[in-house]
Amino acid sequence: GEYTVAMRAAGAAASTKPVLSASLTVAPGGAYTVAGLGPESGLRLEVLQDQLTAQPGKASVRFIQASLKQHAVTVTWDGKPTVTNLAFGSVSSYQAVSPATATLHVAGGSDSVSSTITLTAGTVHTVVVLDGPKGLVLDDLLDAAGSDGVPEGAVATGLGGTAPRVPSPLLWLSLIAAGLLLTMVGGLGVRLVPRHRGRHAR
């Protein structure tokens, strides 16, 4: 359905007027990231469609260029170019990479930053390029983490299929209780019938 997303300054009370807001249409099964991008005077909300699965045996990563001091950045993963000239306020597409612990290097103008990041198979990441007190900084966000493997076999349920061949005592107790109940009902029937016939005869 339709939702309104509002952002306030960190630590501000809920009654404080939002810095900005935007409408968001949420689709069934959809996943989204809402990011505030731009300078303070022109801050805007950007709705990003998230990816929650990676290619088999791969990891997925995308980049958000949110550095105000650098107009564009280039990203290399383990020495290999991944994203080139990503402009401020832009979001790259997801890149499929081999699982590894490697160096992520981001350069823009005269500034650059390197960080060691571990990407495991089945994980999906968003790396945000930001301005820090001493230059560029990276914020690695985990969007999703898939299962490491497919479970083997089926779930043992019921008294058949892959369930262990052990008789359940509950089954026998239920049968015994049902038999006792029928016996009691039958006894009551025998006692009631003569009384009914006796009254009818009088």
ZANU-103419 format. One record per residue (C-alpha): chain; residue number from 1; x, z, y. Coordinates in nm, 2 decimals. Layout:
% ZANU-103419
NODE unit pos     c1     c3     c2
NODE    A NUM      X      Z      Y
...
This chain:
% ZANU-103419
NODE unit pos     c1     c3     c2
NODE    A   1   0.00   0.00   0.00
NODE    A   2   0.08   0.03   0.37
NODE    A   3   0.31   0.31   0.49
NODE    A   4   0.46   0.41   0.82
NODE    A   5   0.83   0.52   0.82
NODE    A   6   0.95   0.73   1.11
NODE    A   7   1.30   0.84   1.19
NODE    A   8   1.40   1.14   1.40
NODE    A   9   1.74   1.28   1.50
NODE    A  10   1.90   1.49   1.22
NODE    A  11   1.77   1.85   1.24
NODE    A  12   1.48   1.76   1.47
NODE    A  13   1.15   1.93   1.42
NODE    A  14   0.87   1.73   1.26
NODE    A  15   0.67   1.75   1.58
NODE    A  16   0.95   1.57   1.77
NODE    A  17   0.87   1.22   1.88
NODE    A  18   1.03   0.97   1.64
NODE    A  19   1.33   0.77   1.75
NODE    A  20   1.17   0.46   1.59
NODE    A  21   0.91   0.38   1.33
NODE    A  22   0.81   0.08   1.13
NODE    A  23   0.54  -0.03   0.88
NODE    A  24   0.63  -0.09   0.52
NODE    A  25   0.43  -0.26   0.25
NODE    A  26   0.51  -0.11  -0.09
NODE    A  27   0.44  -0.33  -0.39
NODE    A  28   0.39  -0.20  -0.74
NODE    A  29   0.72  -0.15  -0.91
NODE    A  30   0.91  -0.21  -0.59
NODE    A  31   1.21  -0.02  -0.46
NODE    A  32   1.33  -0.02  -0.10
NODE    A  33   1.58   0.12   0.14
NODE    A  34   1.49   0.17   0.50
NODE    A  35   1.79   0.17   0.72
NODE    A  36   1.83   0.23   1.09
NODE    A  37   2.06  -0.04   1.23
NODE    A  38   2.19  -0.12   1.57
NODE    A  39   2.31   0.06   1.89
NODE    A  40   2.12   0.35   2.02
NODE    A  41   1.96   0.13   2.29
NODE    A  42   1.85  -0.13   2.04
NODE    A  43   1.81   0.07   1.72
NODE    A  44   1.57  -0.09   1.47
NODE    A  45   1.45  -0.02   1.12
NODE    A  46   1.54  -0.27   0.85
NODE    A  47   1.35  -0.27   0.52
NODE    A  48   1.58  -0.38   0.23
NODE    A  49   1.46  -0.48  -0.12
NODE    A  50   1.65  -0.28  -0.37
NODE    A  51   1.78  -0.40  -0.71
NODE    A  52   1.76  -0.14  -0.99
NODE    A  53   1.92  -0.32  -1.28
NODE    A  54   2.26  -0.48  -1.33
NODE    A  55   2.37  -0.76  -1.56
NODE    A  56   2.46  -0.65  -1.91
NODE    A  57   2.81  -0.50  -1.91
NODE    A  58   2.83  -0.53  -1.53
NODE    A  59   2.79  -0.32  -1.22
NODE    A  60   2.61  -0.44  -0.90
NODE    A  61   2.72  -0.36  -0.55
NODE    A  62   2.60  -0.47  -0.20
NODE    A  63   2.73  -0.39   0.15
NODE    A  64   2.57  -0.29   0.48
NODE    A  65   2.78  -0.36   0.79
NODE    A  66   2.68  -0.07   1.02
NODE    A  67   3.00  -0.04   1.23
NODE    A  68   2.93  -0.07   1.60
NODE    A  69   3.30  -0.11   1.68
NODE    A  70   3.36  -0.41   1.45
NODE    A  71   3.15  -0.72   1.49
NODE    A  72   3.23  -0.84   1.14
NODE    A  73   3.41  -0.71   0.83
NODE    A  74   3.56  -0.86   0.51
NODE    A  75   3.54  -0.68   0.18
NODE    A  76   3.78  -0.71  -0.11
NODE    A  77   3.74  -0.54  -0.45
NODE    A  78   4.06  -0.48  -0.64
NODE    A  79   4.23  -0.75  -0.43
NODE    A  80   3.96  -1.01  -0.48
NODE    A  81   3.75  -1.12  -0.18
NODE    A  82   3.39  -1.01  -0.23
NODE    A  83   3.22  -1.05   0.11
NODE    A  84   3.36  -1.24   0.40
NODE    A  85   3.28  -1.20   0.77
NODE    A  86   2.97  -0.98   0.72
NODE    A  87   2.83  -0.95   1.07
NODE    A  88   2.71  -0.62   1.23
NODE    A  89   2.36  -0.52   1.11
NODE    A  90   2.38  -0.76   0.81
NODE    A  91   2.33  -0.68   0.44
NODE    A  92   2.51  -0.87   0.17
NODE    A  93   2.35  -0.98  -0.15
NODE    A  94   2.42  -0.79  -0.47
NODE    A  95   2.75  -0.88  -0.63
NODE    A  96   2.81  -0.85  -1.01
NODE    A  97   3.15  -0.70  -1.08
NODE    A  98   3.32  -0.58  -1.40
NODE    A  99   3.32  -0.20  -1.44
NODE    A 100   3.63  -0.04  -1.32
NODE    A 101   3.79   0.22  -1.09
NODE    A 102   3.95   0.01  -0.83
NODE    A 103   4.03  -0.01  -0.46
NODE    A 104   3.77  -0.13  -0.22
NODE    A 105   3.92  -0.26   0.10
NODE    A 106   3.72  -0.33   0.42
NODE    A 107   3.88  -0.49   0.72
NODE    A 108   3.74  -0.57   1.06
NODE    A 109   3.94  -0.68   1.37
NODE    A 110   4.24  -0.45   1.39
NODE    A 111   4.08  -0.17   1.18
NODE    A 112   4.06  -0.13   0.81
NODE    A 113   3.99   0.13   0.54
NODE    A 114   4.05   0.15   0.17
NODE    A 115   3.88   0.37  -0.08
NODE    A 116   3.89   0.42  -0.46
NODE    A 117   3.55   0.37  -0.61
NODE    A 118   3.44   0.39  -0.97
NODE    A 119   3.17   0.14  -1.08
NODE    A 120   3.04   0.19  -1.43
NODE    A 121   2.84  -0.05  -1.64
NODE    A 122   2.47  -0.05  -1.56
NODE    A 123   2.50   0.11  -1.21
NODE    A 124   2.38  -0.04  -0.88
NODE    A 125   2.55   0.07  -0.56
NODE    A 126   2.51   0.02  -0.18
NODE    A 127   2.83   0.07   0.02
NODE    A 128   2.77   0.13   0.39
NODE    A 129   3.05   0.05   0.64
NODE    A 130   3.03   0.30   0.93
NODE    A 131   3.23   0.42   1.23
NODE    A 132   3.42   0.75   1.17
NODE    A 133   3.61   0.97   1.41
NODE    A 134   3.93   0.78   1.34
NODE    A 135   3.81   0.44   1.24
NODE    A 136   3.60   0.27   0.96
NODE    A 137   3.46   0.49   0.68
NODE    A 138   3.27   0.39   0.36
NODE    A 139   2.96   0.56   0.22
NODE    A 140   2.90   0.48  -0.14
NODE    A 141   2.54   0.52  -0.24
NODE    A 142   2.42   0.51  -0.60
NODE    A 143   2.09   0.31  -0.61
NODE    A 144   2.03   0.32  -0.98
NODE    A 145   2.21   0.41  -1.31
NODE    A 146   2.10   0.24  -1.63
NODE    A 147   2.14   0.37  -1.98
NODE    A 148   2.48   0.33  -2.14
NODE    A 149   2.34   0.21  -2.47
NODE    A 150   2.02   0.13  -2.66
NODE    A 151   1.91   0.41  -2.89
NODE    A 152   1.94   0.32  -3.26
NODE    A 153   1.64   0.35  -3.50
NODE    A 154   1.29   0.44  -3.42
NODE    A 155   1.13   0.77  -3.32
NODE    A 156   1.01   0.98  -3.62
NODE    A 157   0.64   1.04  -3.57
NODE    A 158   0.34   1.11  -3.79
NODE    A 159   0.37   1.14  -4.17
NODE    A 160   0.49   0.79  -4.24
NODE    A 161   0.73   0.53  -4.11
NODE    A 162   1.07   0.69  -4.04
NODE    A 163   0.94   1.05  -4.06
NODE    A 164   1.12   1.28  -4.30
NODE    A 165   0.95   1.30  -4.64
NODE    A 166   0.87   1.67  -4.62
NODE    A 167   0.51   1.78  -4.68
NODE    A 168   0.36   1.96  -4.39
NODE    A 169   0.22   2.31  -4.46
NODE    A 170  -0.03   2.26  -4.18
NODE    A 171  -0.20   1.99  -4.38
NODE    A 172  -0.26   2.21  -4.68
NODE    A 173  -0.37   2.50  -4.47
NODE    A 174  -0.62   2.28  -4.30
NODE    A 175  -0.76   2.16  -4.64
NODE    A 176  -0.79   2.52  -4.76
NODE    A 177  -0.97   2.63  -4.45
NODE    A 178  -1.21   2.34  -4.47
NODE    A 179  -1.29   2.43  -4.83
NODE    A 180  -1.36   2.79  -4.75
NODE    A 181  -1.59   2.68  -4.46
NODE    A 182  -1.79   2.46  -4.69
NODE    A 183  -1.82   2.74  -4.95
NODE    A 184  -1.96   2.98  -4.68
NODE    A 185  -2.20   2.72  -4.55
NODE    A 186  -2.32   2.65  -4.91
NODE    A 187  -2.37   3.03  -4.97
NODE    A 188  -2.58   3.06  -4.66
NODE    A 189  -2.80   2.77  -4.77
NODE    A 190  -2.87   2.94  -5.10
NODE    A 191  -2.98   3.26  -4.93
NODE    A 192  -3.19   3.09  -4.67
NODE    A 193  -3.39   2.87  -4.91
NODE    A 194  -3.56   3.15  -5.11
NODE    A 195  -3.67   3.33  -4.80
NODE    A 196  -3.82   3.01  -4.65
NODE    A 197  -4.00   2.95  -4.97
NODE    A 198  -4.13   3.30  -4.99
NODE    A 199  -4.28   3.30  -4.65
NODE    A 200  -4.44   2.96  -4.72
NODE    A 201  -4.60   3.10  -5.04
NODE    A 202  -4.77   3.38  -4.85
